[in-house]
Amino acid sequence: MHHAYNGMAAAELTDAAWQKSGFSNSQGTCVEFAKLPGGQVAVRNSRFPEGPALVYTPAEIEAMLLGIKAGEFDHLSAAS
């Protein structure tokens, strides 16, 4: 794998083990995450697995997860 960067083709992350939520809908539509060497985390859209990947630092992922757990993004859900 070459240097990971935002917007790179997810297919270039050949060693990535992509994971999606068990809450994904029956069509498999979900956001997928992969931990990269060095601790960065890549994110891709499961509908377009060859498409672009966004790459975040561990601190950025931690802040996002803490915000999700605290309910800061609940207003973005169709269920709310």
PyMOL Python script that loads the backbone (N, CA, C, O; Angstrom):
from pymol import cmd

cmd.read_pdbstr("""\
ATOM      1  N   MET A   1       0.838  -1.183   0.000  1.00  0.00           N
ATOM      2  CA  MET A   1       0.000   0.000   0.000  1.00  0.00           C
ATOM      3  C   MET A   1       0.880   1.243   0.000  1.00  0.00           C
ATOM      4  O   MET A   1       1.883   1.318   0.710  1.00  0.00           O
ATOM      5  N   HIS A   2       0.485   2.202  -0.804  1.00  0.00           N
ATOM      6  CA  HIS A   2       1.183   3.476  -0.840  1.00  0.00           C
ATOM      7  C   HIS A   2       0.719   4.346   0.325  1.00  0.00           C
ATOM      8  O   HIS A   2      -0.117   3.927   1.125  1.00  0.00           O
ATOM      9  N   HIS A   3       1.253   5.534   0.414  1.00  0.00           N
ATOM     10  CA  HIS A   3       0.837   6.487   1.437  1.00  0.00           C
ATOM     11  C   HIS A   3      -0.669   6.723   1.337  1.00  0.00           C
ATOM     12  O   HIS A   3      -1.175   7.020   0.255  1.00  0.00           O
ATOM     13  N   ALA A   4      -1.388   6.596   2.452  1.00  0.00           N
ATOM     14  CA  ALA A   4      -2.837   6.814   2.471  1.00  0.00           C
ATOM     15  C   ALA A   4      -3.127   8.307   2.521  1.00  0.00           C
ATOM     16  O   ALA A   4      -2.487   9.050   3.265  1.00  0.00           O
ATOM     17  N   TYR A   5      -4.098   8.738   1.720  1.00  0.00           N
ATOM     18  CA  TYR A   5      -4.479  10.148   1.680  1.00  0.00           C
ATOM     19  C   TYR A   5      -5.977  10.263   1.397  1.00  0.00           C
ATOM     20  O   TYR A   5      -6.577   9.348   0.832  1.00  0.00           O
ATOM     21  N   ASN A   6      -6.571  11.378   1.788  1.00  0.00           N
ATOM     22  CA  ASN A   6      -7.997  11.605   1.577  1.00  0.00           C
ATOM     23  C   ASN A   6      -8.332  11.622   0.100  1.00  0.00           C
ATOM     24  O   ASN A   6      -7.657  12.273  -0.698  1.00  0.00           O
ATOM     25  N   GLY A   7      -9.383  10.897  -0.254  1.00  0.00           N
ATOM     26  CA  GLY A   7      -9.860  10.860  -1.621  1.00  0.00           C
ATOM     27  C   GLY A   7      -9.211   9.802  -2.485  1.00  0.00           C
ATOM     28  O   GLY A   7      -9.536   9.686  -3.667  1.00  0.00           O
ATOM     29  N   MET A   8      -8.293   9.022  -1.917  1.00  0.00           N
ATOM     30  CA  MET A   8      -7.652   7.977  -2.719  1.00  0.00           C
ATOM     31  C   MET A   8      -8.665   6.880  -3.018  1.00  0.00           C
ATOM     32  O   MET A   8      -9.647   6.732  -2.291  1.00  0.00           O
ATOM     33  N   ALA A   9      -8.441   6.114  -4.075  1.00  0.00           N
ATOM     34  CA  ALA A   9      -9.325   4.997  -4.396  1.00  0.00           C
ATOM     35  C   ALA A   9      -9.222   3.955  -3.285  1.00  0.00           C
ATOM     36  O   ALA A   9      -8.123   3.539  -2.918  1.00  0.00           O
ATOM     37  N   ALA A  10     -10.358   3.540  -2.758  1.00  0.00           N
ATOM     38  CA  ALA A  10     -10.362   2.541  -1.693  1.00  0.00           C
ATOM     39  C   ALA A  10      -9.683   1.257  -2.145  1.00  0.00           C
ATOM     40  O   ALA A  10      -9.107   0.543  -1.324  1.00  0.00           O
ATOM     41  N   ALA A  11      -9.743   0.954  -3.433  1.00  0.00           N
ATOM     42  CA  ALA A  11      -9.107  -0.253  -3.963  1.00  0.00           C
ATOM     43  C   ALA A  11      -7.593  -0.227  -3.783  1.00  0.00           C
ATOM     44  O   ALA A  11      -6.958  -1.282  -3.775  1.00  0.00           O
ATOM     45  N   GLU A  12      -7.007   0.953  -3.640  1.00  0.00           N
ATOM     46  CA  GLU A  12      -5.563   1.063  -3.421  1.00  0.00           C
ATOM     47  C   GLU A  12      -5.168   0.632  -2.012  1.00  0.00           C
ATOM     48  O   GLU A  12      -3.993   0.381  -1.747  1.00  0.00           O
ATOM     49  N   LEU A  13      -6.123   0.548  -1.126  1.00  0.00           N
ATOM     50  CA  LEU A  13      -5.854   0.123   0.253  1.00  0.00           C
ATOM     51  C   LEU A  13      -5.958  -1.397   0.306  1.00  0.00           C
ATOM     52  O   LEU A  13      -6.859  -1.953   0.934  1.00  0.00           O
ATOM     53  N   THR A  14      -5.026  -2.051  -0.359  1.00  0.00           N
ATOM     54  CA  THR A  14      -5.101  -3.499  -0.586  1.00  0.00           C
ATOM     55  C   THR A  14      -5.029  -4.326   0.693  1.00  0.00           C
ATOM     56  O   THR A  14      -5.555  -5.439   0.729  1.00  0.00           O
ATOM     57  N   ASP A  15      -4.403  -3.822   1.725  1.00  0.00           N
ATOM     58  CA  ASP A  15      -4.278  -4.573   2.976  1.00  0.00           C
ATOM     59  C   ASP A  15      -5.382  -4.238   3.979  1.00  0.00           C
ATOM     60  O   ASP A  15      -5.388  -4.755   5.096  1.00  0.00           O
ATOM     61  N   ALA A  16      -6.309  -3.379   3.581  1.00  0.00           N
ATOM     62  CA  ALA A  16      -7.360  -2.942   4.505  1.00  0.00           C
ATOM     63  C   ALA A  16      -8.381  -4.054   4.737  1.00  0.00           C
ATOM     64  O   ALA A  16      -8.822  -4.721   3.801  1.00  0.00           O
ATOM     65  N   ALA A  17      -8.739  -4.234   5.991  1.00  0.00           N
ATOM     66  CA  ALA A  17      -9.810  -5.163   6.368  1.00  0.00           C
ATOM     67  C   ALA A  17     -11.039  -4.311   6.681  1.00  0.00           C
ATOM     68  O   ALA A  17     -11.174  -3.795   7.790  1.00  0.00           O
ATOM     69  N   TRP A  18     -11.920  -4.168   5.717  1.00  0.00           N
ATOM     70  CA  TRP A  18     -13.080  -3.295   5.849  1.00  0.00           C
ATOM     71  C   TRP A  18     -14.129  -3.925   6.751  1.00  0.00           C
ATOM     72  O   TRP A  18     -14.355  -5.135   6.712  1.00  0.00           O
ATOM     73  N   GLN A  19     -14.766  -3.089   7.561  1.00  0.00           N
ATOM     74  CA  GLN A  19     -15.787  -3.546   8.503  1.00  0.00           C
ATOM     75  C   GLN A  19     -16.974  -2.606   8.422  1.00  0.00           C
ATOM     76  O   GLN A  19     -16.811  -1.387   8.391  1.00  0.00           O
ATOM     77  N   LYS A  20     -18.181  -3.183   8.386  1.00  0.00           N
ATOM     78  CA  LYS A  20     -19.372  -2.348   8.440  1.00  0.00           C
ATOM     79  C   LYS A  20     -20.242  -2.770   9.609  1.00  0.00           C
ATOM     80  O   LYS A  20     -20.072  -3.856  10.163  1.00  0.00           O
ATOM     81  N   SER A  21     -21.153  -1.923   9.971  1.00  0.00           N
ATOM     82  CA  SER A  21     -22.009  -2.153  11.121  1.00  0.00           C
ATOM     83  C   SER A  21     -22.943  -3.328  10.910  1.00  0.00           C
ATOM     84  O   SER A  21     -23.407  -3.580   9.798  1.00  0.00           O
ATOM     85  N   GLY A  22     -23.208  -4.031  11.971  1.00  0.00           N
ATOM     86  CA  GLY A  22     -24.212  -5.079  11.952  1.00  0.00           C
ATOM     87  C   GLY A  22     -25.615  -4.510  11.801  1.00  0.00           C
ATOM     88  O   GLY A  22     -26.565  -5.262  11.585  1.00  0.00           O
ATOM     89  N   PHE A  23     -25.758  -3.197  11.910  1.00  0.00           N
ATOM     90  CA  PHE A  23     -27.038  -2.531  11.731  1.00  0.00           C
ATOM     91  C   PHE A  23     -27.260  -2.106  10.283  1.00  0.00           C
ATOM     92  O   PHE A  23     -28.250  -1.441   9.979  1.00  0.00           O
ATOM     93  N   SER A  24     -26.350  -2.485   9.389  1.00  0.00           N
ATOM     94  CA  SER A  24     -26.475  -2.151   7.977  1.00  0.00           C
ATOM     95  C   SER A  24     -27.783  -2.709   7.436  1.00  0.00           C
ATOM     96  O   SER A  24     -28.237  -3.762   7.884  1.00  0.00           O
ATOM     97  N   ASN A  25     -28.400  -2.012   6.470  1.00  0.00           N
ATOM     98  CA  ASN A  25     -29.685  -2.480   5.957  1.00  0.00           C
ATOM     99  C   ASN A  25     -29.511  -3.710   5.063  1.00  0.00           C
ATOM    100  O   ASN A  25     -28.385  -4.110   4.767  1.00  0.00           O
ATOM    101  N   SER A  26     -30.618  -4.306   4.636  1.00  0.00           N
ATOM    102  CA  SER A  26     -30.581  -5.566   3.894  1.00  0.00           C
ATOM    103  C   SER A  26     -29.889  -5.446   2.536  1.00  0.00           C
ATOM    104  O   SER A  26     -29.452  -6.455   1.984  1.00  0.00           O
ATOM    105  N   GLN A  27     -29.781  -4.247   1.991  1.00  0.00           N
ATOM    106  CA  GLN A  27     -29.065  -4.040   0.729  1.00  0.00           C
ATOM    107  C   GLN A  27     -27.565  -3.849   0.948  1.00  0.00           C
ATOM    108  O   GLN A  27     -26.811  -3.683  -0.011  1.00  0.00           O
ATOM    109  N   GLY A  28     -27.136  -3.872   2.205  1.00  0.00           N
ATOM    110  CA  GLY A  28     -25.721  -3.724   2.513  1.00  0.00           C
ATOM    111  C   GLY A  28     -25.236  -2.292   2.471  1.00  0.00           C
ATOM    112  O   GLY A  28     -24.031  -2.044   2.530  1.00  0.00           O
ATOM    113  N   THR A  29     -26.144  -1.355   2.371  1.00  0.00           N
ATOM    114  CA  THR A  29     -25.775   0.044   2.275  1.00  0.00           C
ATOM    115  C   THR A  29     -25.312   0.547   3.639  1.00  0.00           C
ATOM    116  O   THR A  29     -26.087   0.611   4.593  1.00  0.00           O
ATOM    117  N   CYS A  30     -24.049   0.896   3.707  1.00  0.00           N
ATOM    118  CA  CYS A  30     -23.502   1.343   4.985  1.00  0.00           C
ATOM    119  C   CYS A  30     -22.156   2.014   4.755  1.00  0.00           C
ATOM    120  O   CYS A  30     -21.588   1.943   3.665  1.00  0.00           O
ATOM    121  N   VAL A  31     -21.667   2.653   5.776  1.00  0.00           N
ATOM    122  CA  VAL A  31     -20.320   3.187   5.784  1.00  0.00           C
ATOM    123  C   VAL A  31     -19.411   2.085   6.317  1.00  0.00           C
ATOM    124  O   VAL A  31     -19.766   1.403   7.279  1.00  0.00           O
ATOM    125  N   GLU A  32     -18.248   1.906   5.706  1.00  0.00           N
ATOM    126  CA  GLU A  32     -17.292   0.889   6.147  1.00  0.00           C
ATOM    127  C   GLU A  32     -16.023   1.570   6.643  1.00  0.00           C
ATOM    128  O   GLU A  32     -15.620   2.616   6.136  1.00  0.00           O
ATOM    129  N   PHE A  33     -15.404   0.954   7.646  1.00  0.00           N
ATOM    130  CA  PHE A  33     -14.186   1.480   8.247  1.00  0.00           C
ATOM    131  C   PHE A  33     -13.069   0.445   8.155  1.00  0.00           C
ATOM    132  O   PHE A  33     -13.330  -0.758   8.184  1.00  0.00           O
ATOM    133  N   ALA A  34     -11.831   0.908   8.044  1.00  0.00           N
ATOM    134  CA  ALA A  34     -10.669   0.014   8.063  1.00  0.00           C
ATOM    135  C   ALA A  34      -9.541   0.717   8.802  1.00  0.00           C
ATOM    136  O   ALA A  34      -9.206   1.862   8.497  1.00  0.00           O
ATOM    137  N   LYS A  35      -8.958   0.024   9.777  1.00  0.00           N
ATOM    138  CA  LYS A  35      -7.795   0.572  10.489  1.00  0.00           C
ATOM    139  C   LYS A  35      -6.562   0.333   9.623  1.00  0.00           C
ATOM    140  O   LYS A  35      -6.328  -0.781   9.155  1.00  0.00           O
ATOM    141  N   LEU A  36      -5.786   1.376   9.416  1.00  0.00           N
ATOM    142  CA  LEU A  36      -4.602   1.313   8.557  1.00  0.00           C
ATOM    143  C   LEU A  36      -3.340   1.218   9.404  1.00  0.00           C
ATOM    144  O   LEU A  36      -3.352   1.561  10.586  1.00  0.00           O
ATOM    145  N   PRO A  37      -2.253   0.751   8.797  1.00  0.00           N
ATOM    146  CA  PRO A  37      -0.972   0.750   9.515  1.00  0.00           C
ATOM    147  C   PRO A  37      -0.660   2.176   9.986  1.00  0.00           C
ATOM    148  O   PRO A  37      -0.862   3.139   9.246  1.00  0.00           O
ATOM    149  N   GLY A  38      -0.182   2.296  11.186  1.00  0.00           N
ATOM    150  CA  GLY A  38       0.118   3.616  11.733  1.00  0.00           C
ATOM    151  C   GLY A  38      -1.050   4.209  12.509  1.00  0.00           C
ATOM    152  O   GLY A  38      -0.926   5.284  13.097  1.00  0.00           O
ATOM    153  N   GLY A  39      -2.193   3.505  12.514  1.00  0.00           N
ATOM    154  CA  GLY A  39      -3.320   3.944  13.322  1.00  0.00           C
ATOM    155  C   GLY A  39      -4.388   4.760  12.629  1.00  0.00           C
ATOM    156  O   GLY A  39      -5.460   4.967  13.198  1.00  0.00           O
ATOM    157  N   GLN A  40      -4.132   5.236  11.406  1.00  0.00           N
ATOM    158  CA  GLN A  40      -5.167   5.983  10.708  1.00  0.00           C
ATOM    159  C   GLN A  40      -6.350   5.072  10.411  1.00  0.00           C
ATOM    160  O   GLN A  40      -6.220   3.847  10.424  1.00  0.00           O
ATOM    161  N   VAL A  41      -7.508   5.679  10.142  1.00  0.00           N
ATOM    162  CA  VAL A  41      -8.716   4.925   9.827  1.00  0.00           C
ATOM    163  C   VAL A  41      -9.268   5.431   8.505  1.00  0.00           C
ATOM    164  O   VAL A  41      -9.457   6.633   8.315  1.00  0.00           O
ATOM    165  N   ALA A  42      -9.525   4.498   7.592  1.00  0.00           N
ATOM    166  CA  ALA A  42     -10.120   4.837   6.300  1.00  0.00           C
ATOM    167  C   ALA A  42     -11.616   4.573   6.365  1.00  0.00           C
ATOM    168  O   ALA A  42     -12.070   3.654   7.045  1.00  0.00           O
ATOM    169  N   VAL A  43     -12.378   5.399   5.642  1.00  0.00           N
ATOM    170  CA  VAL A  43     -13.835   5.274   5.591  1.00  0.00           C
ATOM    171  C   VAL A  43     -14.246   5.270   4.129  1.00  0.00           C
ATOM    172  O   VAL A  43     -13.753   6.070   3.334  1.00  0.00           O
ATOM    173  N   ARG A  44     -15.169   4.349   3.774  1.00  0.00           N
ATOM    174  CA  ARG A  44     -15.679   4.301   2.408  1.00  0.00           C
ATOM    175  C   ARG A  44     -17.175   4.000   2.428  1.00  0.00           C
ATOM    176  O   ARG A  44     -17.721   3.557   3.439  1.00  0.00           O
ATOM    177  N   ASN A  45     -17.822   4.248   1.301  1.00  0.00           N
ATOM    178  CA  ASN A  45     -19.234   3.961   1.117  1.00  0.00           C
ATOM    179  C   ASN A  45     -19.354   2.543   0.575  1.00  0.00           C
ATOM    180  O   ASN A  45     -18.775   2.239  -0.468  1.00  0.00           O
ATOM    181  N   SER A  46     -20.087   1.673   1.252  1.00  0.00           N
ATOM    182  CA  SER A  46     -20.166   0.274   0.823  1.00  0.00           C
ATOM    183  C   SER A  46     -20.855   0.109  -0.530  1.00  0.00           C
ATOM    184  O   SER A  46     -20.661  -0.912  -1.189  1.00  0.00           O
ATOM    185  N   ARG A  47     -21.647   1.078  -0.956  1.00  0.00           N
ATOM    186  CA  ARG A  47     -22.273   0.997  -2.284  1.00  0.00           C
ATOM    187  C   ARG A  47     -21.249   1.205  -3.390  1.00  0.00           C
ATOM    188  O   ARG A  47     -21.468   0.785  -4.527  1.00  0.00           O
ATOM    189  N   PHE A  48     -20.127   1.853  -3.063  1.00  0.00           N
ATOM    190  CA  PHE A  48     -19.076   2.132  -4.040  1.00  0.00           C
ATOM    191  C   PHE A  48     -17.723   1.713  -3.466  1.00  0.00           C
ATOM    192  O   PHE A  48     -16.879   2.568  -3.198  1.00  0.00           O
ATOM    193  N   PRO A  49     -17.504   0.404  -3.272  1.00  0.00           N
ATOM    194  CA  PRO A  49     -16.285  -0.050  -2.593  1.00  0.00           C
ATOM    195  C   PRO A  49     -14.988   0.291  -3.329  1.00  0.00           C
ATOM    196  O   PRO A  49     -13.922   0.306  -2.713  1.00  0.00           O
ATOM    197  N   GLU A  50     -15.058   0.559  -4.613  1.00  0.00           N
ATOM    198  CA  GLU A  50     -13.859   0.951  -5.363  1.00  0.00           C
ATOM    199  C   GLU A  50     -13.666   2.462  -5.343  1.00  0.00           C
ATOM    200  O   GLU A  50     -12.626   2.965  -5.770  1.00  0.00           O
ATOM    201  N   GLY A  51     -14.655   3.176  -4.852  1.00  0.00           N
ATOM    202  CA  GLY A  51     -14.638   4.635  -4.863  1.00  0.00           C
ATOM    203  C   GLY A  51     -13.663   5.235  -3.877  1.00  0.00           C
ATOM    204  O   GLY A  51     -12.780   4.544  -3.367  1.00  0.00           O
ATOM    205  N   PRO A  52     -13.817   6.518  -3.608  1.00  0.00           N
ATOM    206  CA  PRO A  52     -12.854   7.204  -2.753  1.00  0.00           C
ATOM    207  C   PRO A  52     -12.966   6.791  -1.283  1.00  0.00           C
ATOM    208  O   PRO A  52     -14.030   6.407  -0.798  1.00  0.00           O
ATOM    209  N   ALA A  53     -11.841   6.886  -0.607  1.00  0.00           N
ATOM    210  CA  ALA A  53     -11.783   6.643   0.832  1.00  0.00           C
ATOM    211  C   ALA A  53     -11.307   7.925   1.506  1.00  0.00           C
ATOM    212  O   ALA A  53     -10.410   8.608   1.013  1.00  0.00           O
ATOM    213  N   LEU A  54     -11.915   8.231   2.622  1.00  0.00           N
ATOM    214  CA  LEU A  54     -11.449   9.337   3.439  1.00  0.00           C
ATOM    215  C   LEU A  54     -10.599   8.749   4.552  1.00  0.00           C
ATOM    216  O   LEU A  54     -10.935   7.704   5.110  1.00  0.00           O
ATOM    217  N   VAL A  55      -9.499   9.416   4.875  1.00  0.00           N
ATOM    218  CA  VAL A  55      -8.547   8.898   5.855  1.00  0.00           C
ATOM    219  C   VAL A  55      -8.458   9.867   7.030  1.00  0.00           C
ATOM    220  O   VAL A  55      -8.219  11.061   6.854  1.00  0.00           O
ATOM    221  N   TYR A  56      -8.659   9.322   8.238  1.00  0.00           N
ATOM    222  CA  TYR A  56      -8.695  10.136   9.452  1.00  0.00           C
ATOM    223  C   TYR A  56      -7.631   9.683  10.445  1.00  0.00           C
ATOM    224  O   TYR A  56      -7.213   8.525  10.448  1.00  0.00           O
ATOM    225  N   THR A  57      -7.208  10.608  11.277  1.00  0.00           N
ATOM    226  CA  THR A  57      -6.267  10.294  12.348  1.00  0.00           C
ATOM    227  C   THR A  57      -7.026   9.597  13.478  1.00  0.00           C
ATOM    228  O   THR A  57      -8.252   9.690  13.549  1.00  0.00           O
ATOM    229  N   PRO A  58      -6.310   8.903  14.358  1.00  0.00           N
ATOM    230  CA  PRO A  58      -6.972   8.296  15.518  1.00  0.00           C
ATOM    231  C   PRO A  58      -7.720   9.332  16.364  1.00  0.00           C
ATOM    232  O   PRO A  58      -8.807   9.043  16.864  1.00  0.00           O
ATOM    233  N   ALA A  59      -7.159  10.527  16.532  1.00  0.00           N
ATOM    234  CA  ALA A  59      -7.819  11.565  17.333  1.00  0.00           C
ATOM    235  C   ALA A  59      -9.126  12.020  16.682  1.00  0.00           C
ATOM    236  O   ALA A  59     -10.107  12.279  17.380  1.00  0.00           O
ATOM    237  N   GLU A  60      -9.146  12.116  15.367  1.00  0.00           N
ATOM    238  CA  GLU A  60     -10.380  12.509  14.670  1.00  0.00           C
ATOM    239  C   GLU A  60     -11.461  11.441  14.825  1.00  0.00           C
ATOM    240  O   GLU A  60     -12.627  11.763  15.051  1.00  0.00           O
ATOM    241  N   ILE A  61     -11.076  10.181  14.703  1.00  0.00           N
ATOM    242  CA  ILE A  61     -12.031   9.088  14.874  1.00  0.00           C
ATOM    243  C   ILE A  61     -12.552   9.052  16.303  1.00  0.00           C
ATOM    244  O   ILE A  61     -13.748   8.863  16.525  1.00  0.00           O
ATOM    245  N   GLU A  62     -11.662   9.231  17.271  1.00  0.00           N
ATOM    246  CA  GLU A  62     -12.082   9.223  18.672  1.00  0.00           C
ATOM    247  C   GLU A  62     -13.095  10.337  18.942  1.00  0.00           C
ATOM    248  O   GLU A  62     -14.105  10.108  19.607  1.00  0.00           O
ATOM    249  N   ALA A  63     -12.832  11.539  18.430  1.00  0.00           N
ATOM    250  CA  ALA A  63     -13.759  12.650  18.629  1.00  0.00           C
ATOM    251  C   ALA A  63     -15.110  12.354  17.999  1.00  0.00           C
ATOM    252  O   ALA A  63     -16.147  12.667  18.584  1.00  0.00           O
ATOM    253  N   MET A  64     -15.110  11.754  16.809  1.00  0.00           N
ATOM    254  CA  MET A  64     -16.359  11.416  16.143  1.00  0.00           C
ATOM    255  C   MET A  64     -17.135  10.374  16.953  1.00  0.00           C
ATOM    256  O   MET A  64     -18.334  10.534  17.181  1.00  0.00           O
ATOM    257  N   LEU A  65     -16.456   9.309  17.387  1.00  0.00           N
ATOM    258  CA  LEU A  65     -17.128   8.255  18.145  1.00  0.00           C
ATOM    259  C   LEU A  65     -17.682   8.774  19.472  1.00  0.00           C
ATOM    260  O   LEU A  65     -18.787   8.403  19.869  1.00  0.00           O
ATOM    261  N   LEU A  66     -16.930   9.623  20.153  1.00  0.00           N
ATOM    262  CA  LEU A  66     -17.427  10.207  21.405  1.00  0.00           C
ATOM    263  C   LEU A  66     -18.670  11.058  21.146  1.00  0.00           C
ATOM    264  O   LEU A  66     -19.622  11.026  21.925  1.00  0.00           O
ATOM    265  N   GLY A  67     -18.659  11.815  20.053  1.00  0.00           N
ATOM    266  CA  GLY A  67     -19.825  12.625  19.696  1.00  0.00           C
ATOM    267  C   GLY A  67     -21.029  11.767  19.354  1.00  0.00           C
ATOM    268  O   GLY A  67     -22.155  12.094  19.729  1.00  0.00           O
ATOM    269  N   ILE A  68     -20.797  10.665  18.639  1.00  0.00           N
ATOM    270  CA  ILE A  68     -21.892   9.746  18.308  1.00  0.00           C
ATOM    271  C   ILE A  68     -22.473   9.145  19.580  1.00  0.00           C
ATOM    272  O   ILE A  68     -23.690   9.119  19.766  1.00  0.00           O
ATOM    273  N   LYS A  69     -21.591   8.662  20.457  1.00  0.00           N
ATOM    274  CA  LYS A  69     -22.053   8.053  21.709  1.00  0.00           C
ATOM    275  C   LYS A  69     -22.809   9.058  22.580  1.00  0.00           C
ATOM    276  O   LYS A  69     -23.723   8.676  23.311  1.00  0.00           O
ATOM    277  N   ALA A  70     -22.441  10.322  22.510  1.00  0.00           N
ATOM    278  CA  ALA A  70     -23.096  11.357  23.308  1.00  0.00           C
ATOM    279  C   ALA A  70     -24.397  11.853  22.665  1.00  0.00           C
ATOM    280  O   ALA A  70     -25.102  12.677  23.248  1.00  0.00           O
ATOM    281  N   GLY A  71     -24.715  11.350  21.464  1.00  0.00           N
ATOM    282  CA  GLY A  71     -25.943  11.731  20.798  1.00  0.00           C
ATOM    283  C   GLY A  71     -25.875  13.024  20.001  1.00  0.00           C
ATOM    284  O   GLY A  71     -26.907  13.533  19.563  1.00  0.00           O
ATOM    285  N   GLU A  72     -24.668  13.566  19.806  1.00  0.00           N
ATOM    286  CA  GLU A  72     -24.530  14.847  19.112  1.00  0.00           C
ATOM    287  C   GLU A  72     -24.986  14.809  17.654  1.00  0.00           C
ATOM    288  O   GLU A  72     -25.252  15.855  17.062  1.00  0.00           O
ATOM    289  N   PHE A  73     -25.078  13.627  17.077  1.00  0.00           N
ATOM    290  CA  PHE A  73     -25.428  13.516  15.661  1.00  0.00           C
ATOM    291  C   PHE A  73     -26.768  12.826  15.446  1.00  0.00           C
ATOM    292  O   PHE A  73     -27.106  12.468  14.317  1.00  0.00           O
ATOM    293  N   ASP A  74     -27.525  12.639  16.508  1.00  0.00           N
ATOM    294  CA  ASP A  74     -28.811  11.958  16.410  1.00  0.00           C
ATOM    295  C   ASP A  74     -29.755  12.638  15.417  1.00  0.00           C
ATOM    296  O   ASP A  74     -30.575  11.972  14.784  1.00  0.00           O
ATOM    297  N   HIS A  75     -29.642  13.942  15.281  1.00  0.00           N
ATOM    298  CA  HIS A  75     -30.535  14.684  14.386  1.00  0.00           C
ATOM    299  C   HIS A  75     -30.307  14.331  12.914  1.00  0.00           C
ATOM    300  O   HIS A  75     -31.131  14.674  12.066  1.00  0.00           O
ATOM    301  N   LEU A  76     -29.200  13.651  12.601  1.00  0.00           N
ATOM    302  CA  LEU A  76     -28.907  13.268  11.214  1.00  0.00           C
ATOM    303  C   LEU A  76     -29.594  11.962  10.812  1.00  0.00           C
ATOM    304  O   LEU A  76     -29.648  11.634   9.627  1.00  0.00           O
ATOM    305  N   SER A  77     -30.107  11.230  11.764  1.00  0.00           N
ATOM    306  CA  SER A  77     -30.740   9.946  11.513  1.00  0.00           C
ATOM    307  C   SER A  77     -32.167  10.122  11.010  1.00  0.00           C
ATOM    308  O   SER A  77     -32.894  11.007  11.461  1.00  0.00           O
ATOM    309  N   ALA A  78     -32.557   9.263  10.066  1.00  0.00           N
ATOM    310  CA  ALA A  78     -33.931   9.290   9.569  1.00  0.00           C
ATOM    311  C   ALA A  78     -34.910   8.906  10.669  1.00  0.00           C
ATOM    312  O   ALA A  78     -36.089   9.255  10.600  1.00  0.00           O
ATOM    313  N   ALA A  79     -34.434   8.192  11.678  1.00  0.00           N
ATOM    314  CA  ALA A  79     -35.291   7.744  12.765  1.00  0.00           C
ATOM    315  C   ALA A  79     -35.642   8.872  13.736  1.00  0.00           C
ATOM    316  O   ALA A  79     -36.548   8.725  14.556  1.00  0.00           O
ATOM    317  N   SER A  80     -34.926  10.000  13.646  1.00  0.00           N
ATOM    318  CA  SER A  80     -35.193  11.071  14.619  1.00  0.00           C
ATOM    319  C   SER A  80     -36.166  12.089  14.079  1.00  0.00           C
ATOM    320  O   SER A  80     -36.497  13.053  14.770  1.00  0.00           O
TER     321      SER A  80
END
""", "prot")
cmd.dss("prot")
cmd.show_as("cartoon", "prot")
cmd.util.cbc("prot")
cmd.orient("prot")
